[in-house]
Amino acid sequence: MQVNDDSISSEAWEVWNNAYVPYSGFKVGAVLVADSGKRYTGCNIEVPIMSLSLCAERVALINALTHGERNFVSMVIAAGSDQPLMPCGACRQMLSEFASNLLITSLNRKGGQITVSLKELFPYPPVHGMEG
């Protein structure tokens, strides 16, 4: 499946410009689409302690959650990488809490595009109460 709405791709690249990446210089932008049709954006934010930095995907999710959204259908990720990239493990875990059927489309500056489902990327998320 490909991104059919060029405006979502454009929005992902637009928010990509807002990334705060003084340490890595590696920008990422994301647009999360709720089942309501509303879009929520996020960009990566770095701080000196990298474990406290936030990925664009989680920023978009947090943005949506703070606006009361709980159900999501798709996400577009824009990155300046050679290959389209997929969410990290922490992002996969957080997204799976709210959107196990999420379709993720990743774009890169060279025109590459890959679309996969979150279930393909993260087939066995931990079940609450069953950790360990």
Buried (B, 14 or more C-beta within 10 A) or exposed (E): EEBEEEEBBEBBBBBBEBBEBEEEEEBBBBBBBBEBEEBBBBBBBBEEEEEEBBBBBBBBBBBBBEEEBEEBBBBBBBBBBEEBBBBEEEBBBBBBEBBEEBBBBBBBEEEBBBBBBBBEBBEEBEEEEEEE
